[in-house]
Amino acid sequence: MRLNTFFTGLLCLVWLAGMGQNGNNLSIKATKAAGKIHLDGNLDEAAWVDAQMVTDFNQNFPFDTLKAALQTEVKVTFDDAFLYVGAKIYEPRADYIIESLKRDFPPGPTDVFIVNIDPFKDKLTGFHFAVSPYNIQREGLIDDGSNVSRSWDNKWYSAVSNTEEYWIVEMAIPFKTLRYKLQPGENTWRINFARNSVKQNEQSTWGPIPRQFGINNTAFSGLLIWDTPPPKPGLNVSLIPYVTAEADRDYELGLPLEDNYNAGLDAKIAITPSLNLDLTINPDFSQVEVDQQIINLSRFELFFPERRQFFLENEDLFAKFGFPSSRPFFSRRIGLSFGTIEKVTTGGDTIQVDRQVSVPILAGARLSGKLDDNWRIGLLNMQTAKVDDIGLNPANYSVGVLQRKVFERSYAGLVFANKENFVQNAEGGYSLDQEAFNRVVGVEYNLFSADNKWEGEFFYHRSFTNGDNEDAQAAAIFLGYNTRHWRFYMPTHYVGRNHRADIGFIPRPGFFAVNPGFNHTLFPKSAWWAKRIISYGVGMSTNFTFNLPDYNLTDQNINPYFFLELPGNSNFNIGYSRDYVYLFFPFDPTRSGENVLQAGEEFNTNSVGMYFNSDVRKDLYYEIELNAGGFFNTNSVSAQGAINYRLQPYGVFALSFQYTHLDVSSIGKAFDYWILGPRAEMAFSRNLFLSAFLQYNTQANNVNLNARLQWRFLPVSDLFLVYTDNYYSDNFFVDPGVKNRAIVLKATYWLNL
């Protein structure tokens, strides 16, 4: 493999890192409170009267050249235990739009006030705190300068008072919740405040952010100036024990009722104020929501996101190395396996069953955080147990990462991912299997220019196994340029034929791909049109993939499109796609076994597509996507979308659907696949939540019913009741036949020491 192109690109990324300035010189002073602050949503204590006020918020959306139509006033103060933020948010009570009372509500159609804090001033990482007018909280961690992960849970406090013209939020964030490192004489952090006003169709920020970037972008934060350095955070140790009780029965195979009881413990220990150790013993993930099903017509493995809490926290340190099509670490490889197990039916017969099996995780540890302003570290180790039912031996999983900030907002990193399998020895114990291992080592560089217009990534990974290690590398370079009117991007990716990542995600080895694209955004010039159209433009995405080692073209896609952005986050897109595919292994695009195409066949197809989503400010809103054209040797028509009804502020009822029709003239047959998914997300109060959905999937011949009731009886302490059913989709509406059924009760308790 020739790497000259990749290393030349790396030099370009390094040169671009220092380009641009954001020019933000805003600041707010945090004065230590003279007296006690009572959290009641009223900023009437002496500390608030004395605190500096900032206002004059700027629009980010829809027009970043204007001041916010709805203004906000913010003050900051602190004492020995808390950082306090108080805000007066001008918005008529009648205009509130609140999608849910559930904590950690997703971004979208909900009014919210946001505080983003960057204690290390690296403009890449930070803490995200948000409150709605009904005092519903959301917290998260910021990575890569703008991505917010809502999986981070911690204790903090807020209160809200409401009037007809404005609402006031008072926030108290414990210093031991924040991770920072005191430096001699250090008295500045970075901070920004943001708002989402759904009815007004406005997003605004204190530090102005160009509209092509989101309101959580940390590159444009102002300074938080302490009149005295913030206090030491103090001891921060949390223990989170859990207990579960589970009962399930497989009716499809005639198996008896099985019950199971379990207990375990998680611990969070602050080694330093900015470095955290997470420990887990016998973790349980039974309360985790099941995956959303899709119609699978792909030739390669599909990616489903991680949903288990332990793996989600600080996932940017571990899971974002590489490209989406070449990750050295993918946490869903841990604790799940497929195999054949033996079961005894209620009739006494012994049968063999092929199924996915949960592999017990005995224990795990993760050390992650900042060493100082420039260095960031992550170490993860998990040990799984043997599973006698499928003959699976124990295994150990290790990941180590080290990141160094370079220039103003870029960073370089090293990654090491290792899986070690064990084998039973003559004494009956287990020893390392010297022949069954997989290791990936790599180096990466991520570019974010000071003004955020330039972004890029370079990586080189190499795997090591007991087998063939020739052409066992993966490398890529990505460069993007993003302004108010133009976005250009150019990813180039190489994955060797023998590159393996047993605890990673590589759906397709042995390819070289180039995927350039662009879009051009325009804005109406007349005031009349500006009220009706936010922006419009054209773009093109492409894909050229070549199979190794001969670099023969196997996949090509050219997709020009037009887009239109309307008020209320409404969007319309229409596009055309020209596709070419060369098969290098047999494949049936219908997944029926009746239309198997052979290796060496090639196909040129054309298709058109359209997408529209309606105004999310309405209580009833929807989205729909339509596609029609060729798909391998079939004529395809597909539709998918969702209809949503918001019962403010208690939750959302939705009905999603996917439909695909494949007409195969060569065999004189057509195939129809449906997925229907009614769903309810309800919050009966700030502490009691119900999530229930049904997935009717004709391709998998399965109907899944899943319901989860969550009671947050204390801060970050929960009681879960989870019920699930699976049926055959055949004749489901006439005579449903149950496959299996399960119910789980789980309690977790957060104890601060």
Buried (B, 14 or more C-beta within 10 A) or exposed (E): EEEEEBEEBBEBBBEBBBBBEBEBEBBBBBBBBEEEBEBEBEBEBEBBEBBBBBBEBBBBBBBBEEEBEBBBBBBBBBBEEBBBBBBBBBBBEEBBBBBBBBBBBEBBBBBBBBBBBBBBBBBBBBBBBBBBBBBBBBBBBBBBBBBBBBBBBBBBBBBBBBEEEBBBBBBBBBBBBBBBBBEEEBBBBBBBBBBBBBBBBBBBBBBBBBBBBBBBBBBBBBBBBBEEEBBEBEEBEBBBBBBBBBBBBBBBBBBEEEEEEBEBBBBBBBEBBBBBBBBBBBBBBBBBEBEEBBBEBEBEEEEEEBBBBBBBBBBBBBBBBBBEBBBBBBBBBBBBBEBEBEBEEEEEEEEEBEEEBEBBBBBBBBBBBBBEBEEBBBBBBBBBBBBEBBEBBBBBBBBBBBBBBBBBBBBBBBBBBBBBBBEEEEEEEBEEBEEBBBBBBBBBBBBBBBBBBBBBBBBBBBBBBEEEBEBBBBBBBBBBBBEBEBBBBBBBBBBBBBBBBBBBBBBBBBBBBEBBBBBEBEBBEEEEEBEEBBBBBBBBBBBBBBBBEEEEEBBBBBBBBBBBBBBBBBBBBBBBBBBBBBBBEEBBBBBBEEBEBEEEBEBEBEBEBBBBBBBBBBEEBBBBBBBBBBBBBBBBBBBBBBBBBBEBBBBBBBBBBBBBBBBBEEEEBEBEBBBBBBBBBBBBEBBBBBBBBBBBBBBBEBBBBBBBBBBBEEBBBBBBBBBBBBBBBEEBEEEBEBBBBBBBBBBBBBEBE
